[in-house]
Amino acid sequence: MDWVTAENVIAVVTALLGVLVSAGVVAYERFQQRGKRLGYRVQLNTPLREGGETAGTLTLRDGDITRNGSTLVLLRIENDGQRDIDHGDYVPSTESEGLKITFSDKDVMAVVATIPQEYEPVRDEMRAGHGLRKQGKSVLMPKVSLERKQYFKLLVMLSGGVTERAIQITGFRDAVDVHRNESRSVDDRTPTFSPAARNITLVLAACVVTLATIIVRSDNPPPIGCARGTLKVTGSTAFAPAVRELARKYEKDCEGSTIVVDAHGSTAGIRELAAAGAASGKGAPAVVALSDGRKPGGFPQLRESMVAVSLFTLVLNDGIPVENLTLDQIRALYRGEIDNWKQIPGGPDRRVLLVSRDANSGTREVFQRRVLGRNEPANSSRDCENRDDREAPVTRCELDSTAQVLSTVAKLPGAIGYTELRAVSGQKGLHRVAVDGRVPNVDEIGASSYPYREIEYAYTWGEPPADSLTSSFLTYLRQGRGQDVIRTHGHLPCATPKGLRICGEG
């Protein structure tokens, strides 16, 4: 499973944790707190001393009371749940009292309620029955309905000091959760989220940040299973430009790796790999040979991997204004039956010059197998212009590389050659030729009858070790970033859905 990397595992775990935390927030806020809650908190707890600025007599609803040695307590009572509180939530009683607020062992000397002006129904209910009153160590108040976030305050004078934890509120059924809130400034409002919910939200935010960091870093991920060492890639010159770019990217991503691309043709690469394998004894040489099409017969120790589908094209010197050739015309040209371009409609009076690759070329092998259906004629020219063998039916030369073919065709009027499709881009002095009206197009592979195409194979000496640079680079070549580079060079990766079908057909 190539996706199982440390970063991917962290990303998946973080994403799952984020989902679970999100569900936790919903569960906590919507289910645990969906019931009815009444919170209370002490906003003022001040002893009154004689001789201080608070000394003297304070007029409350119960009359003039001297406050020496007494304590003023400001108690805020609030509905901080998710549902409204109504009369049915109070414990049934024959009296009109609803809540009983007890201050431990301190006597209640006086009490007054402060209710926001906009809560008129609350103020009316506070006056119902006996109204708000004191009784020994307690404050008794009528049943009051409180909507969500509504509150009122009680200013209570006690006979002495009292701690917040000594205050008790009774009178509700079990369905109402009565709890003490943390004290805040006098005008603070109940927070939207509880402390637990805030903590959960912070955890969720941390998960999101971590996941985003991993995603940003994964824009340019390192290749799967980087390896150190030196690797030589040889073989196909047609596929070499794509491999050179991939080698540079791999070296940049994987510190300590060196990949040397030395392409001299598909057949030459296969022979070089076989020789290196035979000389290595029991070990496997760090060599990969790329071939346009399957290797020649023999070499049983070599193991193949399909990499991509490559397109090739015929090219003509711009002095020949022919844009299309039929398969019959191409075969006649390479049999020597057509030795002057005037024999083809639209062609000028010029000798035909065949510029070909040497016997090590995979591009030539594909051309012979897919287009000509037979071998090319013998070499008859060393300079590609003058015929050395006067008995030969046509002037034909052989060159070592794609670059030599392109430069020679562009230079010699009447010259025709063949090459990998992408290599023609930007070349001056020559143009591509359609075959039976079909032009090479990567998007049409499999749907078009264009014949000049082949599968690119990567060969190794036996199966390379899983932790070797050879194995790592082959994975990089066939998957992930390798596919993008292969596409930009005009090839179709075998690992894509369309490529799998085409490569499977052979």
C-alpha positions, 0 to 999 in steps of 0.5 A, a space after each residue: 500500500 503505497 499511500 501508507 506513509 508517516 504523514 498520510 497516517 498522521 493526516 488520516 488520524 487527525 482528520 478522524 480526530 477532528 470528526 470525533 471532536 466535532 461530534 463531541 461538541 454537538 453531543 455536549 452542547 445539544 444533548 448534555 445541555 439540552 436539558 434545563 439549567 439554572 446557574 447562580 453566582 455571587 457577584 458581591 460579598 462585602 462585609 459592612 463595618 462601622 466607621 467605614 464609608 459604608 457605615 450608617 443605615 441603608 433603607 431596604 424594603 423591610 425598613 431601616 436596618 443598621 448594617 454594623 457587622 453584617 454582609 451584603 451579598 449580590 446573587 445573580 440567578 440565570 437560565 444558562 441552559 438550552 430550554 426555557 424554565 416554567 412553573 411546571 419545573 418547580 417542586 409541587 407545593 401548596 404554597 406559592 413559593 418556588 425557590 428557597 435560597 439558604 445561606 448556611 447559618 447566617 440570618 437574612 436581614 433584608 433582601 431586594 430583587 433587581 430585574 432588567 427592565 425588558 423582563 416585565 413578565 419576570 417582574 410581575 411573577 416576582 410579586 405574585 403570592 407572598 412575593 419575595 421575602 426572607 425567612 430565618 436563614 433563607 430567602 423565599 421567592 415565588 415561581 418565576 418563569 425564565 427564558 433562555 439567558 434571562 436572569 435576575 439579581 438578589 441583593 441580600 443583607 446577612 448577619 455575617 459573612 458567607 462563602 459561595 459554597 455555603 449557598 444552597 438553592 432548592 425547589 426544582 425538580 430533578 430535570 433542572 440542573 442547578 449549579 454554581 457558575 464562576 464569578 465574573 464582573 457584575 455585567 458579564 453575560 453567560 458565555 455562549 459556550 461552556 468551558 468544556 465546549 470551549 476546550 473541545 473547540 480548541 482541540 478541533 481547531 488544533 486538528 484543523 491547523 495540523 491537517 492544513 499544515 500536512 496538506 500544504 506540505 504535501 503539495 510537493 511530497 517526496 517520492 515513495 521510499 527514497 533511497 540513496 546511492 547511484 543508478 544508471 539509466 540507459 536504453 531508449 533515446 526517445 524516452 530519454 528526455 522524460 527520464 532526464 527530467 524525472 532523474 533531476 526531480 528525484 535527486 532533488 527530492 531524495 538527498 544522497 541519490 545520483 541518477 545518470 541517464 546515458 541513452 544509446 538506443 533500446 537494444 544497446 541498453 538491453 545488452 549493457 544491462 545484461 552484461 552488467 548483470 552477468 558481471 555482478 555475480 549473485 548481486 543485481 547491478 544498479 542499472 535500468 534499461 528502457 526499451 521502445 517495445 519488448 526486448 529482443 529474444 533471449 536475456 531470460 534474467 531480465 524483468 520488465 515493467 510497462 511504463 508508458 505508451 509512446 507516440 512516434 512520427 515521420 518527419 520531412 524536410 520543409 522543402 517537400 510540401 507533403 503533409 500526408 503519406 499513405 502506408 503504401 507510399 511509406 512502404 514503397 519509399 523504403 523499398 526503393 520503389 519511389 526514389 523521387 518525390 515527384 512520384 507522390 502527388 504534390 511532391 517536387 522533383 527531388 531525390 528521396 533521402 532516407 535518414 534512419 537510426 542504427 540497429 540499436 534503436 528501439 524507434 527503428 524497431 517500432 517503425 519496422 514492426 508497426 509501419 513497414 511490416 519488414 526491415 528497412 533496406 541496407 545502409 547505402 550512404 555514409 553522409 546521408 546525401 550521396 549514395 555509396 552503393 550504386 546498386 542500392 535502390 535508394 539512398 539511406 543512412 543510419 545515425 546514432 541518435 534522435 537529435 542527429 536524425 532531426 538535424 540531418 532531415 532539417 538540413 537535407 532537401 528531400 530527406 525523410 526520417 522518424 522520431 519520438 513525437 515530442 522531439 519535433 517540438 521547436 525544430 526548424 526546417 522540418 515538419 511532421 507527416 500524417 499517416 493515412 490522414 491520422 496525426 499522432 495525438 496522445 488524447 486519441 491513443 486507442 481510439 485512433 488507427 494511427 500505427 506508429 506507437 509503442 509501449 515503453 518498457 523498463 528492464 532490470 536484472 532480476 527483481 530489484 530489492 524493495 529498499 534499493 534505489 532501482 526499485 524506488 526510482 521505478 516506483 517514482 517513474 510509474 506513479 505519482 509525480 512521474 506520471 505528470 512528467 511523462 504526460 508533459 513529454 507527450 507519453 501516456 502513463 501505463 498506470 492511468 486508467 486509459 494507459 492500463 487498457 492500452 498497455 494491457 493490449 500490448 
